[in-house]
């Protein structure tokens, strides 16, 4: 089979579209012929050597995608079943072995492209707004990278829960996109955004969702006393070290987040995924069309994601 691989860490130039052996199924695994694969910043971090990787060189990144069962290995699934997943390694390939406890059944109402576009980021936004921080009606939340994959979902879920949403983006085009998803206010990073946030909310926001990393200290500056900063990504670089004395003096909270601390059972995965799919099917959450690249053109997809010119999801098509 073909896969997008790399044998050393570095820029997108290390990526190679190569032939590798087909996965050999273990007990309670199904073999999926991939139809769409989600590309995420975590895949960039893995390519650079900053994140955990499964296996040995040549490495294969990717944890999210959707496709069709072609070998069920005597499990409860059958050949032809439509399946998605959000936490199975080695996904940047034509064929992926998926443990059945991580398989998420797809109805015909959800396309492969939609599933690969929404699962990881949509489920992340769901737990950010309901677990990491329990959003309540009437509070104000700030969302970094509001035009990104998680951002577009987090805006809409926060609005569903009754919050006022302030978004931060890098361009006017992205600001318009965030507003189209329901953000009440959107400011640009190049502007004096901290002043603008505090002009709106002199006491500060209830929670700042920070996926940029290098802005972590700034996020604390615009968060109210007894407020919370939720740190869940480093797309802009490593964060500053946070002084625990500051947390004590202001009664603020720093929360680190990993989706799989919350979705750690088969039942919870399917339940939360179905909630997300229902929001999409009912029109309560809208998703923008994904930007698609052929898997064989994965280097271009990585470059586009790193350019930060994308809005919404990038997917790879085998």
N, C-alpha and C positions, 0 to 999 in steps of 0.2 A: 504494500500500500504506500501511498504518498503522505508525507507529513512536512510541516514547517518546523525545522530543527535548528539547533545551534550547539556548537561544541566548545565555545569559549564565550566569555562575557564581553559586552561592549555595545557599540552602536548597532543600528539595524543592519549594518553590513555583515554582521556575523550570521545572519539568518540564511538558511539554505532550504530549498524545497527538494526533498530527497526521498528515495525509496528506502523503507525500513520494513522489518518483519511485521506481519499481521499479529495482533494480540492473541495470546492463548488464554482462553477463558478459564477462570477458577470457579470453584463452587459458588453458587448464588450470584453469578454475574451474567449479564446479557451483552451481546455484541451489537453495537449501534452503527449503522451506516449514516454518517453525519450529513445533514442537509444544510445546517447553518451553525456557525460558531461565533460566540461573543468574544470580542476583543476588549480588554480592560487594562487600566494603568498597571494593575498587578502583573500583567504579562510583560510590560516594559521593565518593571522592577526586577522580574525574574531574569530577563535577558541581560540586564546589567549586573546581575549577581547580588542584588539587594534583598531578595526574597527567597524563601525556602523552595527547593526544587526536588521533585521526585525522580529517582533513577540515576543513571549515569550518562555521560555523553554518548551519542548526541541527545541533548535534552529536547523535550517538547513542552512548550508552555500551553496555557489554556486550561480553563476549568469549567467552561459554560458552553452549552450548545443544545441542539435538538436534532432528532433524526428518527430512523425506523429500525426496529429490531430485525436482525437477519439471522441471529442464533440465540435461542433462549436457554440453552443448557439445562433443560428440565426444570425451569423455574415456573412461577405463576404467570409470567409473561409469554407471549407467543409471537412467532414471526409475523411481521407486519404491523405490530403495535407501534403507535406514535409516542415517543418518549422525549423528555427534556431532562436536563440536570444543570446544577449550578456549582457543584463542588466535587467534580471528578477530574483528576489530573490527566495530562496527555491529550487534551481535547483538540489541539491543532493538527488534526489528522483525519484521514478519510474514514477510519474505523476506530471506535473507542470501546473498551471494555468497561461496563458500568455496573457497579454493585447494585443489587435490586433494592437495597434500603435507601439508595440515593437517587433512584429513578422516580421521575414525576410524570405520571400519565398525562397526555394531552388530548383534549377533545378536538373535534374537527373545527370548532369555533376559533381556535388559536393556531395560527400558522407557525411553521418551524421558524420563520424569520422573526415573528413576534416573540416567540418563546426565548430565542437566543438573544433578543434585544432587551428583554425586560426582567428576566429572572434574577440575575445576580444584583443588578442595580435596583430593581423594584423591591425585592425582598430586603435589601439593605436599607432603602428608604423607609420601608414599613417598620423595621425594628428600631431605626433611629428615632422615629416619631412616636413609637408606642412602648418601647422597652428602655432604650438608652436614656431617653427623656420622654416622660409621659406628657404629651402635649395636651393642654387644656384650652377650652374656648376663651378667647379674649386676650391671650398673651401674645407677645411679639417675638418672632423667631428670626434669626439671621442665618442665611444659607450662603456659604462660599461656593464658588463655581456653579452658580445657579443655573447655567445653561447646559451643564454637563449631564451625563446619563443619570446619576443619582439625583442631581439637583432638580431635574424636571419632575421626577416622581415625588421628591421630598416637598417641593412647593405644593403640588396638588394634594398630597396626603395631609400636609399641615393645614391647608385651606379646608379640606373635608372635616378636619377636627376643630375648626373654628378659630385658627390662629391668624394674626396679621403677619405677612411675610415680607421681609426685606431680603433682596438678592444682591449678590456681588458678582460682577463679570468683568471681562477684560476689554470688550468692544461694544459699540452701540448696537451692532447686529445681534450680539448675544443678549444684550439687555432687552431688546425687542422680543427675542425668543422667550426669555424668562417671563416677561410680562404676559406674553400670549399663553403661558402655562398658569397664569393666575397670580403672579407676584404683585403685591401692592405697591412696592417701591423697588427700584433697581438702581444701584450706583456702580460706577466704574472704578476699578482699582487705581487707575491713574489720577483720579480725583481725590479730594480730601474726604474719603468715604467715612472715616471714623467721626469726623465733625458732623457730617450729614446724618449719620445714624443717631448721634447724641442730640442733634437738633430736634429730631423726631421723637426721641425717647431720652430725655435728660437723665433719667435714672439708669438707663441701659436696657438691653434686651434680656428676655428671660433665658434664652439659650442661643448660642452660636454654634452652628455645625461647621466644623473646619476640616476640609479635606485637602487643603493646600499645604499645611505643615509650617512653612516659613512665616505664616501669618498668625501663628498661635498666640503670641504675646499681644498682638493687636486685638485678637478676638476677646481676650480677657479685659482689655481696656474699655470695650463697649458693652460688656456684660454687667448687669446690675448686681448689687450685693445679694448674696444667696442665690445668684444665678449659676448657670452651668455652661461649660464649653465641652462640646462633644468632638473628640479628635478621632478621625477615621480614615485619614489618607495623607500622602506627602507629595502630591503632584507638583508642588512648587519648591520642594527641597526639605531638608531636615528642619524640625522646629527648634526654637530656642529651649534651653532648659528652664523649667518653671520652678520658681522659688516657693517651697511649701509655706514659708512665712506669709507670702502674699495671699495664698489660699486661706490661711487661718485668719489673717487680718480682715479680709473682705468676705469671709464665709462663702467663697465661690468654690465650685466643684469642677475638677477635670475628670472627664470620663473617657477612657479608651474603649474602642469597640472592635469586635470581630463578629461577623454575622453568625459564625458557627458556634459561638458560645450560646446563642439563642436557639438556632435551628439545629438541634443535635439528635433528633429522632426522625424516623421515616414519617411518622404521623404528623409531626410539626412541620416538616418540609411541605408535605402535600396540602395540609390545611392552609398554611400561609400562602402557598402558590395559588391555590384555588381562590382564596380571598382576592389576591392580586388580579387573577384572570377575570373574576366576576366584576371587579371595578372597571377593568378595561372593556369587557363585553357590554356592560351597562352604560358605558360612556361617562362614568364618573371620573375616570382617568383617561386622558388622551396621550397617545405616544406619537412622536414625530417619526417619519419614515427613516429607517436606518440607512447609513451609508455602507454600501457593499463593495468588497474587494474579493477577487478570487483568492483562494488559499495560496495558490502559486505566486501571487503578488503580495504576500504578507509583508514584505519589506516596505512597500509603499503604504500599507495600512498602518504599520508602526510609525512611520514618519508623519503621516497625517494626524494620528492621535497625539504624538509628541509636539506637533506644531501648535496645538491648542486652538486650531481654527475650526475644529469640528463642533457641531451642536448635536446632542443626542448620541445614539449608539453607532458604533462601527462593528460590522459583522463580516466574517470570512465565509465564503461559499466554496466547498470542495469541488 
